[in-house]
Amino acid sequence: MSAERSPKKISILGSTGSIGRSTLDIVRSHPDRFEVVALAAGTNTDLLREQIEEFKPGYVSVLTEDGAKRISRELGIEVGAGVEGAVRTATCEEADMVVSAISGAAGLVPTVAAVKAGKDIALANKETLVMAGPLIMDDVKKNGVRLMPVDSEHSAIFQALAGHNSRDVKRIILTASGGPFLNMPAERLAEVTPEEALNHPRWSMGRKITIDSATLMNKGLEVIEAHWLFGVDADRISVCIHPQSIVHSMVEYKDGSIVAQLGSTDMKGPISYALSYPERIEPGAEPLGLDGLKLEFFEPEAGKFPCLALAYRALEKGGTAPTVLNAADEVAVEMFLNGAIGFTDIFKVIEEVFNGSEIRGADSIEDLLKADRRARRTAVEAARAFA
């Protein structure tokens, strides 16, 4: 008879976001396999309180000091705040794995801390590798960390590479839905509203990533992430539009074979795989039906999705270039969502900041954080010209 297995202890960075909530759904369905030991959230303290009461983590952090004091007073527990609190969540001694799901550049520092602490990572925060790919991968190797991709595309690639020789890979093919404006003429894009851009046809995601999906910047960031995750050069990473979002990505081998991973449009699939690898568990997602399945693939229009080419340029330049790209994008998307600039101005702001920034080497996380701050200030100034 086999010995009873202890539950895997996990910390979740971004527990109230879409990835965090889906992760907790999986934990809820498999209490014998997983135990929550720490949670970090942003400003949704009402939902966090519910999560605390249900999962009883040993440590909790939120974005602000006021939020931390309020929850601590109401529940009688210790609550951290800000970057320091998120880092403590990420390095929680009891944790076996950290789910990195804080949105944007804010997820970088706690994820780096988790890697340095030797925690296995379920990575949903693509900005960690976009900004600090070479530094992170060095630390992953140094600390013997298992880095599991949670993005559906990178999870699909990871699965399609399994059992194959990396020398046989011809190229990686990232699929993109094309977002809500796939069939809209390019000349009409300047008129679209934030509400229209947030109406993704296939996926339910956070606001920022949904806008990035509409501009295809999300796919550009995924190209950079794939380069670092899988050690494949940019000229062997392709993007194709696949409106059905059923094939989550593919790997083409030198003999002409293409291995694809298919699944429903539910992030619980890749999350559960990252949590349970090398095993597979029931994720609680709607299974993919094959009857009447229709699959289409075609090249993205360069003129309609200029952010994609800009991401390839950033990867080619290296150093602080991807950090500048990401920072400018975060600022531009936020200003679009607030109604300050138009949809097509997002690219204009990013391009202006990218072309006008001094690209430097990045030997430390602090170098990257300084580049991030400079690019954000420049992006705010650039956006004002389009307001």
C-alpha positions as CSV (number, residue, x, y, z in Angstrom):
1,M,0.0,0.0,0.0
2,S,1.4,3.4,-0.9
3,A,2.1,6.0,1.7
4,E,-0.5,8.8,2.0
5,R,0.7,11.9,0.3
6,S,0.8,15.3,2.1
7,P,-1.0,18.2,0.4
8,K,1.2,20.5,-1.6
9,K,1.4,23.8,0.2
10,I,0.9,26.9,-2.0
11,S,1.1,30.6,-1.7
12,I,-0.9,32.7,-4.2
13,L,0.2,36.1,-5.3
14,G,-3.0,37.8,-6.7
15,S,-5.6,35.7,-5.0
16,T,-8.6,37.9,-5.9
17,G,-7.8,38.1,-9.6
18,S,-9.1,35.7,-12.2
19,I,-6.1,33.4,-12.0
20,G,-6.1,33.5,-8.2
21,R,-9.8,32.7,-8.0
22,S,-9.5,29.8,-10.5
23,T,-6.6,28.5,-8.5
24,L,-8.7,28.5,-5.3
25,D,-11.5,26.7,-7.2
26,I,-9.0,23.9,-7.9
27,V,-7.8,23.8,-4.3
28,R,-11.4,23.7,-3.2
29,S,-12.0,20.7,-5.4
30,H,-8.9,18.9,-4.3
31,P,-8.4,19.5,-0.6
32,D,-6.4,16.3,-0.2
33,R,-3.8,17.5,-2.7
34,F,-3.4,21.2,-2.0
35,E,-3.3,23.5,1.0
36,V,-3.2,27.3,1.0
37,V,-0.6,28.7,3.3
38,A,-0.4,32.4,2.2
39,L,-2.4,34.9,0.1
40,A,-1.5,38.3,-1.4
41,A,-4.2,40.5,-2.9
42,G,-4.7,44.0,-4.1
43,T,-7.6,46.2,-3.1
44,N,-10.5,43.7,-3.2
45,T,-10.5,43.2,0.6
46,D,-14.1,42.0,0.7
47,L,-13.3,39.0,-1.4
48,L,-10.0,38.4,0.4
49,R,-11.8,38.3,3.7
50,E,-14.0,35.5,2.3
51,Q,-10.9,33.6,1.1
52,I,-9.2,34.0,4.5
53,E,-12.2,32.6,6.3
54,E,-12.5,29.6,3.9
55,F,-8.9,28.7,3.4
56,K,-7.3,29.9,6.7
57,P,-3.9,30.9,5.4
58,G,-1.1,31.5,7.9
59,Y,-0.1,34.8,6.3
60,V,-2.0,37.4,4.2
61,S,-1.0,40.7,2.5
62,V,-2.8,43.4,0.7
63,L,-1.8,46.4,-1.4
64,T,-2.3,49.2,1.2
65,E,-1.5,49.8,4.8
66,D,-5.1,50.9,5.5
67,G,-6.4,47.7,4.0
68,A,-4.0,45.6,6.0
69,K,-5.0,47.4,9.3
70,R,-8.7,47.0,8.5
71,I,-8.5,43.2,7.8
72,S,-6.2,42.6,10.8
73,R,-8.6,44.4,13.1
74,E,-11.7,42.6,11.8
75,L,-10.2,39.1,11.7
76,G,-7.6,39.3,14.4
77,I,-4.7,38.1,12.2
78,E,-1.4,39.5,11.0
79,V,-1.7,41.2,7.6
80,G,1.2,42.6,5.6
81,A,1.1,45.4,3.0
82,G,2.6,46.6,-0.2
83,V,5.7,45.1,-1.8
84,E,7.1,43.9,1.5
85,G,3.9,42.0,2.3
86,A,3.8,40.4,-1.2
87,V,7.5,39.3,-0.8
88,R,6.7,37.7,2.6
89,T,3.8,35.9,1.0
90,A,6.1,34.7,-1.8
91,T,8.8,33.5,0.5
92,C,6.5,31.9,3.1
93,E,8.6,29.1,4.7
94,E,5.8,26.5,4.5
95,A,5.1,27.0,0.8
96,D,6.2,24.4,-1.7
97,M,4.9,26.4,-4.7
98,V,4.1,30.0,-5.4
99,V,1.4,30.9,-7.9
100,S,2.6,34.2,-9.4
101,A,-0.6,35.9,-10.6
102,I,-0.2,39.6,-9.7
103,S,-0.9,41.6,-12.8
104,G,1.8,43.6,-14.5
105,A,5.3,44.7,-13.4
106,A,4.1,44.7,-9.8
107,G,4.5,40.9,-9.9
108,L,8.3,41.0,-10.6
109,V,9.8,41.6,-7.2
110,P,7.8,39.1,-5.2
111,T,8.3,36.4,-7.9
112,V,12.1,37.0,-7.9
113,A,12.0,36.7,-4.1
114,A,10.2,33.4,-4.4
115,V,12.7,32.0,-6.9
116,K,15.6,33.1,-4.7
117,A,13.9,31.3,-1.8
118,G,13.9,28.1,-3.8
119,K,10.1,27.9,-4.3
120,D,8.7,26.2,-7.3
121,I,6.7,28.7,-9.4
122,A,3.4,28.4,-11.3
123,L,3.9,31.5,-13.5
124,A,0.9,33.5,-14.7
125,N,2.7,36.8,-14.5
126,K,4.4,37.1,-17.9
127,E,6.0,40.4,-17.1
128,T,8.5,38.6,-14.8
129,L,10.2,37.0,-17.8
130,V,9.5,39.9,-20.2
131,M,11.3,42.3,-17.9
132,A,13.9,40.0,-16.4
133,G,14.2,36.9,-18.5
134,P,17.9,36.2,-18.3
135,L,18.2,37.1,-14.6
136,I,15.2,34.9,-13.7
137,M,16.3,31.9,-15.7
138,D,19.8,32.1,-14.1
139,D,18.2,32.2,-10.7
140,V,15.8,29.3,-11.6
141,K,18.8,27.2,-12.5
142,K,20.9,28.3,-9.5
143,N,18.2,27.5,-7.0
144,G,16.9,24.3,-8.5
145,V,13.4,25.8,-9.0
146,R,10.7,24.2,-11.2
147,L,9.2,27.0,-13.3
148,M,5.7,25.9,-14.6
149,P,4.0,28.1,-17.2
150,V,0.3,29.0,-16.5
151,D,-0.4,31.0,-19.6
152,S,-2.5,28.7,-21.8
153,E,-0.2,29.2,-24.7
154,H,3.0,28.4,-22.8
155,S,1.4,25.5,-21.0
156,A,0.4,24.2,-24.5
157,I,4.0,24.5,-25.8
158,F,5.3,22.8,-22.6
159,Q,3.0,19.9,-23.2
160,A,3.7,19.7,-27.0
161,L,7.5,19.6,-26.2
162,A,7.1,16.7,-23.8
163,G,8.9,13.5,-24.9
164,H,10.6,15.2,-27.9
165,N,14.2,16.2,-28.5
166,S,14.7,20.0,-28.3
167,R,17.1,19.8,-31.2
168,D,14.2,18.6,-33.4
169,V,12.2,21.7,-32.9
170,K,11.8,23.8,-36.0
171,R,9.6,26.5,-34.5
172,I,7.1,27.4,-31.8
173,I,3.7,28.6,-33.0
174,L,1.7,30.8,-30.5
175,T,-2.0,31.1,-31.3
176,A,-4.0,34.3,-30.8
177,S,-7.7,34.8,-30.9
178,G,-7.4,38.1,-32.7
179,G,-9.5,39.8,-30.0
180,P,-12.8,41.6,-30.5
181,F,-11.7,43.7,-33.5
182,L,-10.4,40.9,-35.7
183,N,-12.8,41.6,-38.5
184,M,-13.1,45.3,-38.0
185,P,-11.4,47.5,-40.7
186,A,-8.2,49.1,-39.4
187,E,-9.5,52.6,-40.2
188,R,-12.3,52.2,-37.7
189,L,-10.1,51.2,-34.8
190,A,-9.5,54.8,-33.7
191,E,-13.2,55.0,-32.8
192,V,-13.5,52.0,-30.5
193,T,-14.4,52.4,-26.8
194,P,-13.0,50.8,-23.7
195,E,-16.2,48.9,-23.3
196,E,-15.9,47.4,-26.8
197,A,-12.3,46.6,-26.3
198,L,-13.0,44.7,-23.1
199,N,-15.6,42.5,-24.8
200,H,-13.3,39.6,-25.6
201,P,-15.1,37.0,-27.8
202,R,-13.5,33.9,-26.1
203,W,-11.7,34.5,-22.8
204,S,-12.7,36.0,-19.5
205,M,-9.6,37.9,-18.3
206,G,-8.5,40.9,-16.4
207,R,-8.9,44.4,-17.9
208,K,-5.3,45.0,-18.8
209,I,-4.7,41.6,-20.5
210,T,-8.0,41.9,-22.4
211,I,-6.9,45.2,-23.9
212,D,-3.5,43.7,-24.7
213,S,-5.3,40.9,-26.5
214,A,-7.1,43.4,-28.6
215,T,-3.9,45.1,-29.6
216,L,-2.0,41.8,-29.9
217,M,0.6,43.3,-27.5
218,N,-0.3,40.3,-25.2
219,K,1.0,38.0,-27.9
220,G,4.2,40.1,-28.3
221,L,4.9,39.7,-24.6
222,E,4.3,36.0,-24.9
223,V,6.9,35.8,-27.7
224,I,9.4,37.3,-25.3
225,E,8.3,35.0,-22.5
226,A,8.5,31.9,-24.8
227,H,12.0,32.8,-25.8
228,W,13.2,32.6,-22.1
229,L,11.0,29.7,-21.1
230,F,12.0,27.4,-23.9
231,G,15.3,28.7,-25.1
232,V,14.1,29.3,-28.7
233,D,15.3,32.3,-30.7
234,A,12.8,34.9,-31.9
235,D,13.1,33.9,-35.6
236,R,11.7,30.5,-34.6
237,I,8.7,31.8,-32.7
238,S,5.7,32.5,-34.9
239,V,2.2,33.9,-34.1
240,C,-0.9,32.9,-36.0
241,I,-4.5,34.0,-35.6
242,H,-6.9,31.2,-34.5
243,P,-10.3,32.7,-33.7
244,Q,-11.8,29.6,-32.1
245,S,-9.1,29.6,-29.3
246,I,-9.3,25.8,-29.2
247,V,-5.7,25.1,-30.2
248,H,-3.8,26.8,-27.5
249,S,-0.4,26.7,-29.3
250,M,1.7,24.3,-31.4
251,V,5.3,23.1,-31.9
252,E,6.5,22.3,-35.4
253,Y,9.3,19.8,-35.7
254,K,11.9,19.5,-38.5
255,D,10.2,16.5,-40.0
256,G,7.2,18.6,-40.7
257,S,5.1,17.3,-37.9
258,I,3.1,19.8,-35.9
259,V,2.1,18.8,-32.3
260,A,-0.8,20.9,-31.0
261,Q,-2.5,21.1,-27.6
262,L,-6.3,21.5,-27.6
263,G,-8.7,22.4,-24.8
264,S,-11.6,24.5,-23.7
265,T,-11.2,28.2,-23.0
266,D,-10.9,27.9,-19.3
267,M,-7.7,28.7,-17.4
268,K,-8.4,26.0,-14.9
269,G,-6.8,23.5,-17.3
270,P,-3.3,25.0,-17.5
271,I,-3.5,26.1,-13.8
272,S,-4.3,22.5,-12.7
273,Y,-1.5,21.1,-14.8
274,A,1.1,23.6,-13.3
275,L,-0.1,22.7,-9.8
276,S,-0.1,18.9,-10.2
277,Y,2.7,18.3,-12.8
278,P,3.8,15.6,-13.7
279,E,0.4,14.2,-12.9
280,R,-3.0,15.4,-14.3
281,I,-6.1,16.1,-12.2
282,E,-9.7,17.0,-12.9
283,P,-9.6,20.8,-13.2
284,G,-13.4,21.4,-13.0
285,A,-13.4,23.0,-16.5
286,E,-16.0,22.3,-19.2
287,P,-14.6,19.5,-21.5
288,L,-13.9,20.3,-25.1
289,G,-16.5,18.8,-27.5
290,L,-15.2,17.6,-30.8
291,D,-18.5,17.4,-32.7
292,G,-18.6,20.0,-35.5
293,L,-15.2,21.4,-34.5
294,K,-14.0,24.2,-36.8
295,L,-10.4,25.3,-36.8
296,E,-9.1,28.3,-38.7
297,F,-5.5,29.7,-38.8
298,F,-4.1,32.7,-40.6
299,E,-1.4,35.3,-40.3
300,P,-2.0,38.5,-38.3
301,E,-2.2,41.8,-40.3
302,A,0.9,43.7,-39.5
303,G,-0.8,47.1,-40.2
304,K,-3.6,46.3,-37.8
305,F,-1.5,44.9,-35.0
306,P,1.7,47.0,-35.0
307,C,2.4,46.2,-31.3
308,L,3.4,42.7,-32.2
309,A,6.4,43.8,-34.4
310,L,7.4,46.2,-31.6
311,A,7.7,43.3,-29.2
312,Y,9.9,41.4,-31.5
313,R,12.1,44.5,-31.8
314,A,12.3,44.7,-28.0
315,L,13.4,41.1,-27.7
316,E,16.1,41.7,-30.4
317,K,17.5,44.7,-28.6
318,G,17.5,43.0,-25.2
319,G,18.7,44.8,-22.0
320,T,16.1,47.2,-20.7
321,A,14.2,47.3,-24.0
322,P,11.4,44.7,-23.0
323,T,11.1,46.6,-19.7
324,V,10.5,49.9,-21.5
325,L,8.0,48.3,-23.8
326,N,6.1,46.7,-21.0
327,A,6.0,49.9,-18.9
328,A,4.9,52.1,-21.7
329,D,2.1,49.6,-22.5
330,E,0.9,49.5,-19.0
331,V,0.6,53.2,-18.8
332,A,-1.0,53.6,-22.3
333,V,-3.6,50.8,-21.6
334,E,-4.5,52.4,-18.3
335,M,-5.0,55.8,-19.9
336,F,-7.1,54.3,-22.7
337,L,-9.3,52.6,-20.1
338,N,-9.7,55.9,-18.3
339,G,-10.8,57.6,-21.6
340,A,-7.7,59.8,-21.8
341,I,-6.4,58.5,-25.2
342,G,-7.9,56.5,-28.1
343,F,-7.4,52.8,-28.9
344,T,-4.9,53.4,-31.7
345,D,-3.1,55.9,-29.5
346,I,-1.9,53.0,-27.3
347,F,0.6,51.9,-30.0
348,K,1.6,55.5,-30.7
349,V,2.5,56.1,-27.0
350,I,4.4,52.8,-26.7
351,E,6.3,53.4,-30.0
352,E,7.3,57.0,-29.0
353,V,8.5,55.9,-25.6
354,F,10.4,52.9,-27.0
355,N,12.1,54.9,-29.8
356,G,13.0,57.7,-27.5
357,S,14.4,55.6,-24.6
358,E,18.0,54.9,-24.0
359,I,18.3,51.1,-24.0
360,R,20.9,49.9,-21.4
361,G,22.2,46.7,-20.1
362,A,20.3,45.1,-17.2
363,D,22.6,43.4,-14.7
364,S,20.2,43.6,-11.8
365,I,16.6,43.8,-10.9
366,E,17.2,47.4,-9.7
367,D,18.5,48.3,-13.2
368,L,15.2,47.1,-14.6
369,L,13.1,48.8,-11.9
370,K,14.8,52.1,-12.7
371,A,14.2,51.6,-16.5
372,D,10.6,50.8,-15.6
373,R,10.1,54.1,-13.7
374,R,11.8,56.2,-16.4
375,A,9.6,54.7,-19.1
376,R,6.4,55.2,-17.1
377,R,7.2,58.9,-16.6
378,T,8.0,59.3,-20.3
379,A,4.8,57.4,-21.3
380,V,2.6,59.7,-19.2
381,E,4.1,62.7,-20.9
382,A,3.8,61.1,-24.4
383,A,0.1,60.2,-23.7
384,R,-0.7,63.8,-22.9
385,A,0.1,64.8,-26.4
386,F,-2.7,62.5,-27.7
387,A,-5.3,63.4,-25.0
